[in-house]
C-alpha cells in the first residue's frame, strides 16, 4: 500500500533543494501521519474494510459460478478501483495541505495553500499563485 504514496511526490515543489530520497521520505511520512490523524484516513480505512472484506468472502460463492480467469479479473478490478478512488480522494482532500505544512515545519518556504516555492519573496508577501498570505510565523 505504501507504493500509492509515490504518486504524491509530484506535490513537492520542484525548486526545493531535496534529493529524490528526501522527497519520497517526506511524502511517505506525511501520508502515514495523515492517515493516523485525519478523519479522512479513518474513512478510507473503513471503506477498505467495507469493500474488500465482502469481496474476499464472496469470492468462493462467485467462483462456483464463474470461470477462473474472470474470477481473478473481478477481484483485480475491485482492488484497482479502490486504489484509484484512494488516489483521487487523497489528491483532492486535505493531503496536499498536510504536505505543505510538513515542508514548512522543516524550514522550506512554501505556500501553505498551493505549495508554491516562495524563494526570494518576503515572509509577509502574498503567494503569486493563489494570493494566500502566509501565517506570521514565516
C-alpha positions as CSV (number, residue, x, y, z in Angstrom):
1,X,0.0,0.0,0.0
2,X,2.9,2.3,0.5
3,X,3.5,2.4,-3.3
4,X,0.5,4.6,-3.6
5,X,2.4,7.4,-1.9
6,X,4.8,7.6,-4.8
7,X,2.0,9.3,-6.8
8,X,2.2,12.3,-4.5
9,X,5.9,13.1,-4.8
10,X,4.9,15.4,-7.6
11,X,3.2,17.6,-5.0
12,X,6.6,18.6,-3.5
13,X,7.6,21.8,-5.3
14,X,10.4,21.1,-7.9
15,X,12.5,24.1,-6.8
16,X,13.2,22.8,-3.3
17,X,16.7,21.6,-2.6
18,X,15.7,18.0,-1.8
19,X,17.0,14.7,-3.2
20,X,14.6,12.1,-4.6
21,X,15.0,10.1,-1.4
22,X,14.2,13.1,0.8
23,X,11.1,13.8,-1.3
24,X,9.9,10.2,-1.0
25,X,10.6,10.2,2.7
26,X,8.7,13.5,3.3
27,X,5.7,12.2,1.3
28,X,5.7,8.8,3.0
29,X,6.0,10.3,6.5
30,X,3.3,12.9,5.8
31,X,1.0,10.2,4.3
32,X,1.4,8.0,7.4
33,X,0.7,10.9,9.7
34,X,-2.2,12.0,7.6
35,X,-3.8,8.5,7.8
36,X,-3.3,8.4,11.6
37,X,-4.5,11.9,12.4
38,X,-7.1,12.7,9.8
39,X,-10.7,11.7,9.9
40,X,-10.3,11.1,6.2
41,X,-7.7,8.4,6.9
42,X,-10.2,6.5,9.1
43,X,-12.8,6.9,6.4
44,X,-10.5,5.4,3.8
45,X,-9.5,2.5,6.0
46,X,-13.2,1.9,6.8
47,X,-14.0,1.9,3.1
48,X,-11.3,-0.6,2.5
49,X,-12.9,-2.9,5.1
50,X,-16.4,-2.4,3.7
51,X,-15.3,-3.1,0.1
52,X,-12.5,-5.6,0.3
53,X,-13.7,-7.9,3.1
54,X,-17.1,-8.6,1.5
55,X,-15.4,-9.1,-1.9
56,X,-13.0,-11.7,-0.3
57,X,-15.8,-13.5,1.4
58,X,-17.9,-13.5,-1.7
59,X,-15.2,-15.0,-3.9
60,X,-15.9,-18.6,-3.0
61,X,-19.5,-18.2,-3.9
62,X,-18.8,-16.3,-7.1
63,X,-16.1,-18.7,-8.1
64,X,-18.6,-21.6,-8.2
65,X,-20.5,-19.8,-11.0
66,X,-17.7,-18.1,-12.9
67,X,-14.6,-19.4,-14.7
68,X,-11.2,-18.8,-13.0
69,X,-9.9,-16.0,-15.3
70,X,-13.0,-13.9,-14.9
71,X,-12.9,-14.5,-11.1
72,X,-9.4,-13.2,-10.9
73,X,-10.3,-10.3,-13.1
74,X,-13.3,-9.4,-10.9
75,X,-11.1,-9.3,-7.8
76,X,-8.4,-7.4,-9.5
77,X,-11.0,-4.9,-10.8
78,X,-12.2,-4.3,-7.2
79,X,-8.7,-3.7,-5.9
80,X,-7.9,-1.4,-8.9
81,X,-11.0,0.6,-8.4
82,X,-10.4,1.0,-4.7
83,X,-6.8,2.2,-5.1
84,X,-7.9,4.6,-7.9
85,X,-10.5,6.0,-5.6
86,X,-7.9,6.3,-2.9
87,X,-5.6,8.4,-5.1
88,X,-8.4,10.7,-6.3
89,X,-9.7,11.2,-2.8
90,X,-6.3,12.0,-1.3
91,X,-5.4,14.3,-4.2
92,X,-8.5,16.4,-3.6
93,X,-8.8,16.2,0.2
94,X,-6.5,17.7,2.7
95,X,-3.3,15.7,2.0
96,X,-1.6,18.5,0.0
97,X,-2.1,21.0,2.8
98,X,-0.6,18.5,5.3
99,X,2.4,18.0,3.0
100,X,2.9,21.8,2.6
101,X,2.6,22.2,6.4
102,X,5.3,19.5,6.9
103,X,7.6,21.2,4.4
104,X,7.1,24.5,6.3
105,X,7.9,22.9,9.6
106,X,11.1,21.5,8.1
107,X,12.1,25.1,7.2
108,X,11.2,25.2,3.5
109,X,9.4,28.4,2.4
110,X,6.4,27.1,0.6
111,X,2.8,28.4,0.3
112,X,0.6,26.7,2.8
113,X,-2.3,26.6,0.4
114,X,-0.8,25.7,-3.0
115,X,2.8,24.7,-2.3
116,X,4.4,27.4,-4.4
117,X,8.1,27.7,-3.6
118,X,8.3,31.2,-2.2
119,X,12.1,31.6,-2.8
120,X,13.0,35.3,-2.9
121,X,9.7,36.6,-1.5
122,X,9.3,38.4,1.7
123,X,7.6,36.5,4.5
124,X,4.6,38.8,4.5
125,X,4.1,38.9,0.7
126,X,1.1,37.1,-0.7
127,X,1.7,34.0,-2.8
128,X,1.9,34.9,-6.5
129,X,0.0,31.7,-7.4
130,X,-3.0,31.8,-5.1
131,X,-2.7,35.1,-3.3
132,X,-2.7,33.4,0.1
133,X,-0.9,35.4,2.8
134,X,1.3,33.0,4.8
135,X,1.0,32.8,8.6
136,X,3.0,35.3,10.6
137,X,5.5,32.6,11.7
138,X,7.1,32.6,8.2
